[in-house]
Amino acid sequence: MKAAVYYQTGGPEVLKYEDVAEPLLRPGGVLIDVAAIAIQGGDTLNRTGGALATKPHIVGYQAAGIVREVGEGVTAFTKGQQVVATMGFGSHAEVISVPAAAVWAVPAGLSLQEAAGIPIEFGTADDCLFEFGRLKAGETVLIQAGASGVGLAGIQLAKAAGATVLATASSDERLERLKEYGLDHGINYTKVDAAKEVLEYTNGAGVNLVVDSVGGSTLEGSVAMLAYRGRISWVGRAGREPRPPEIGAIMGKNASITGVFLGAEMAMNPTRTHPMIESLIARIAKKELSVVIDSTFPLSDAAGAHRHIESRKAFGRVLLIP
């Protein structure tokens, strides 16, 4: 099969399109012919400097496709069924082999390209907002990097839950587009101090919850814009700043920061996370929520897709198509 692989970490140029051996079908597992791969922020971080679990290494957490074969003991899926799956690595390929517990059926009315952008993005946003962020109707939430996959999912979920939704982005155009997904107030962080803008908008009260996937100095700003006893769901370090953030100011607000990692929660509490993601897939199939696709690239141009993501110009998910 063909796959996008690399032999050493680095920039997008390390990705090569090569023939590799197909993965093996395992007991309790599913073999899937991949139709669409949603590139995650973690994929680019791992390509930049993560551990190589295999050599050559195939990066990637999530893909959708059609079941080719099911392993011994698997009864929930059948050959030819449309599914979406998550994995520790290996999505950037024509075929994936995953445990059945990490697979979800794709219902009628939902395309495989849409499905490829659901479990991690929407599951992460849901956990940041509700399981760990404890967001309630009537509260105010700010979502950093609102045009990202998690950001777009979070805006929609928070608005549907009855919250007032603020978000940051790097351009006025992006912020304007976010309004159709439920954004109440946008902040162009390239033009204004986001924390000052939030405090002005909330008449000095601050927001009840911040979802922060950027970290670094952005996380410091998230602390500054919090209300008294506010909460932060810290879910990433997309800013890639080398120095640790200074968050001591959180003590003066009796506020809290919770680190959120959906992968750990899926491993430790699958009986909660699997049906949670299943319900999100169902809501998207019913058109209650939307997967926003920025662009598609052929798998052979994985380097170009990664480069586009790192340009910070994408609005929503960037997909690879084998």
C-alpha positions in Angstrom: 0.0 0.0 0.0 1.0 3.7 -0.3 1.6 5.8 2.8 3.1 9.2 3.8 6.1 8.2 5.9 9.1 9.8 7.4 12.4 8.5 8.7 13.3 11.5 10.9 11.3 14.3 12.5 11.4 17.8 11.1 9.4 20.1 8.8 6.8 19.0 6.3 9.6 18.2 3.8 10.5 15.0 5.8 7.2 13.3 4.6 7.7 10.9 1.7 5.1 9.0 -0.3 6.2 5.4 -0.4 5.1 1.8 -0.7 5.0 0.0 2.7 3.6 -3.3 3.9 -0.1 -3.4 4.7 -1.0 -3.7 8.4 -2.1 -7.0 9.8 -5.6 -7.8 10.9 -5.7 -8.7 14.6 -8.2 -10.5 16.8 -10.7 -8.0 18.0 -9.7 -5.6 15.3 -10.9 -4.1 12.0 -9.0 -3.6 8.7 -10.2 -0.4 7.0 -9.6 0.9 3.4 -9.1 4.6 4.1 -11.2 7.1 2.2 -10.3 10.3 4.1 -7.8 11.4 6.7 -8.3 14.4 8.9 -4.9 15.9 9.9 -4.7 16.7 13.6 -2.6 19.4 15.3 -1.0 16.5 17.1 0.0 15.0 13.8 2.1 18.0 12.9 3.6 18.2 16.4 4.6 14.5 16.3 6.1 15.0 12.8 8.1 17.9 14.1 9.6 16.2 17.1 7.7 13.2 18.4 8.9 9.7 19.0 9.1 7.3 16.0 7.2 4.2 17.0 8.1 2.6 13.7 10.7 3.3 11.1 9.6 4.5 8.6 6.9 6.1 10.7 3.3 6.7 9.6 1.9 9.5 11.6 -1.8 10.2 12.2 -4.6 9.8 14.7 -7.9 9.6 12.7 -9.3 8.4 9.4 -12.6 7.2 7.9 -13.2 4.5 5.3 -14.8 1.2 4.5 -14.3 -2.0 6.5 -12.3 -4.5 4.4 -12.3 -7.3 7.0 -13.1 -7.9 10.7 -11.0 -9.9 13.1 -11.9 -12.8 15.3 -14.5 -11.8 18.0 -15.7 -8.7 16.2 -19.5 -8.5 15.9 -20.2 -4.8 15.8 -18.9 -4.2 12.3 -19.2 -6.0 8.9 -17.3 -6.0 5.7 -18.3 -3.0 3.5 -19.5 -0.9 6.3 -18.6 2.8 6.4 -16.7 3.7 9.6 -14.4 6.3 11.3 -11.6 5.3 13.6 -8.9 6.7 15.9 -5.5 5.3 16.6 -2.1 6.2 18.2 -0.5 6.5 14.8 -0.8 5.2 11.2 -3.7 7.2 9.6 -1.6 8.7 6.8 -2.0 5.5 4.7 -4.3 3.6 2.3 -5.1 0.9 4.9 -5.3 1.0 8.7 -5.7 -1.8 11.3 -7.4 -0.7 14.5 -9.1 -2.2 17.5 -12.9 -2.4 17.1 -13.2 -0.4 20.3 -11.7 2.6 18.5 -14.2 2.4 15.6 -17.6 4.1 15.1 -20.2 3.4 12.4 -20.9 6.2 10.0 -24.7 6.7 9.7 -26.6 7.4 6.5 -26.5 11.0 5.4 -22.9 11.5 6.6 -20.1 11.5 4.1 -16.8 9.8 4.9 -15.0 13.1 4.5 -17.2 14.7 7.2 -16.9 11.6 9.4 -13.1 11.9 9.2 -13.3 15.2 11.1 -15.5 14.2 14.1 -14.1 11.9 16.9 -11.1 13.8 18.1 -12.2 17.3 17.2 -15.7 17.1 18.6 -14.9 14.7 21.4 -12.1 17.0 22.6 -14.3 20.1 22.4 -17.1 18.3 24.3 -14.8 17.2 27.1 -13.2 20.7 27.3 -16.6 22.4 27.6 -18.7 20.0 29.6 -16.9 17.0 31.3 -13.9 19.1 32.5 -15.0 22.7 31.8 -18.5 22.2 33.5 -20.0 24.8 31.2 -23.7 25.7 32.0 -26.3 27.5 30.0 -26.1 31.3 30.6 -22.3 31.2 31.2 -19.7 32.9 28.9 -16.9 30.9 27.2 -14.0 32.1 25.2 -12.4 29.6 22.7 -8.8 30.3 21.7 -8.1 29.5 18.0 -11.7 29.5 17.0 -11.1 28.6 13.4 -9.3 25.3 14.3 -11.1 22.0 14.2 -11.5 21.9 18.0 -12.4 25.6 17.9 -15.2 25.3 15.4 -16.6 22.2 17.2 -16.4 24.1 20.5 -18.2 27.2 19.2 -21.1 25.1 17.9 -21.4 22.9 21.0 -21.2 25.9 23.4 -23.8 27.9 21.5 -26.1 24.9 21.4 -25.8 24.5 25.2 -27.0 28.1 25.7 -23.7 29.8 26.4 -22.4 33.2 25.2 -19.5 32.4 22.9 -16.4 34.4 22.3 -13.4 33.3 20.2 -10.0 34.5 19.0 -8.7 34.2 15.4 -5.9 35.8 13.4 -8.1 37.7 10.9 -11.4 39.6 10.7 -12.4 37.4 7.8 -12.1 34.3 9.9 -14.1 35.8 12.7 -16.9 36.9 10.4 -17.1 33.4 9.1 -17.3 32.0 12.6 -20.5 33.9 13.2 -22.5 31.4 11.1 -21.4 28.7 13.6 -22.6 30.5 16.7 -19.9 33.0 17.5 -21.3 36.0 19.5 -18.1 38.1 19.7 -14.8 37.7 17.8 -11.4 39.0 18.8 -8.6 39.5 16.3 -5.6 38.8 18.5 -3.2 40.3 15.9 -4.9 43.7 16.4 -5.9 43.9 20.1 -5.0 42.6 23.5 -7.4 39.7 23.7 -7.7 39.8 27.6 -8.4 43.5 27.6 -11.0 43.0 24.9 -12.7 40.2 26.8 -12.8 42.3 30.0 -14.3 45.3 28.1 -16.9 43.1 26.5 -17.9 41.5 29.8 -17.9 44.8 31.7 -14.9 43.7 33.7 -16.4 40.4 34.9 -14.4 38.1 32.6 -15.4 34.8 31.2 -16.5 31.7 33.1 -14.5 29.3 30.9 -11.6 29.4 28.4 -10.8 26.6 26.1 -7.1 27.0 25.3 -5.3 24.9 22.7 -2.4 27.3 22.2 -0.6 27.4 25.6 2.4 29.6 26.3 1.8 33.4 26.4 -1.8 32.7 25.1 -2.5 30.7 28.3 -1.3 33.7 30.3 -3.9 35.8 28.5 -6.5 33.1 29.2 -5.8 33.5 32.9 -6.1 37.3 32.7 -9.5 37.2 31.0 -11.0 34.7 33.5 -13.8 35.6 35.9 -13.5 35.0 39.6 -13.5 31.2 40.2 -13.4 30.7 36.4 -12.1 27.6 34.7 -9.6 26.9 31.9 -9.5 23.7 29.9 -6.0 23.6 28.6 -5.8 21.2 25.7 -2.7 21.8 23.7 0.4 23.9 22.9 -0.2 24.8 19.3 1.9 28.0 19.9 5.0 25.8 20.4 6.6 28.4 22.7 9.6 26.9 24.4 9.2 28.7 27.8 6.6 27.5 30.3 3.7 30.0 30.8 3.5 32.0 34.0 0.1 31.3 35.5 0.6 32.4 39.1 -2.2 35.0 38.6 -4.8 32.3 38.7 -4.4 32.1 42.5 -5.8 35.6 43.0 -9.0 34.6 41.2 -9.4 31.2 43.0 -9.6 29.9 39.4 -8.6 26.5 38.0 -6.8 25.0 35.0 -7.5 21.5 34.0 -5.4 19.7 31.5 -7.5 17.9 28.9 -6.3 15.0 26.7 -9.0 13.0 25.0 -6.7 10.1 24.2 -6.1 9.4 27.9 -9.8 9.7 28.7 -10.6 7.3 25.9 -8.1 4.8 27.3 -9.2 5.1 30.9 -13.0 5.7 30.5 -14.1 4.1 27.2 -17.5 3.4 28.5 -18.1 7.1 28.7 -16.1 8.4 25.7 -17.3 5.9 23.1 -21.0 6.6 23.4 -20.2 10.4 23.8 -18.5 10.4 20.4 -21.2 8.2 19.0 -23.8 10.8 20.0 -21.8 13.6 18.4 -21.6 11.7 15.2 -25.4 11.2 15.3 -25.9 15.0 15.9 -23.8 15.8 12.9 -25.6 13.3 10.7 -28.8 15.1 11.7 -27.3 18.4 10.7 -27.5 19.8 14.2 -23.7 20.4 14.1 -21.3 20.8 11.1 -17.9 19.5 10.2 -16.1 22.4 8.4 -13.7 21.2 5.7 -11.1 23.7 4.6 -9.4 21.8 1.8 -8.4 18.4 0.6 -5.0 17.2 -0.6 -4.0 13.9 -2.1 -2.1 11.6 0.2 0.8 11.9 -2.1 1.0 15.6 -1.1 0.9 15.1 2.7 3.8 17.5 2.9 1.8 20.2 1.2 -1.2 19.6 3.5 1.0 19.8 6.6 2.5 23.0 5.3 -0.9 24.5 4.7 -1.9 23.7 8.3 1.2 25.3 9.7 0.6 28.4 7.6 -2.3 29.1 10.0 -4.5 29.9 7.0 -6.8 26.9 7.3 -10.4 27.3 8.4 -11.6 23.9 9.7 -10.2 20.5 8.8 -7.6 19.7 6.2 -8.1 16.3 4.7 -5.8 13.8 2.9 -7.4 11.6 0.3 -5.6 8.3 -0.6 
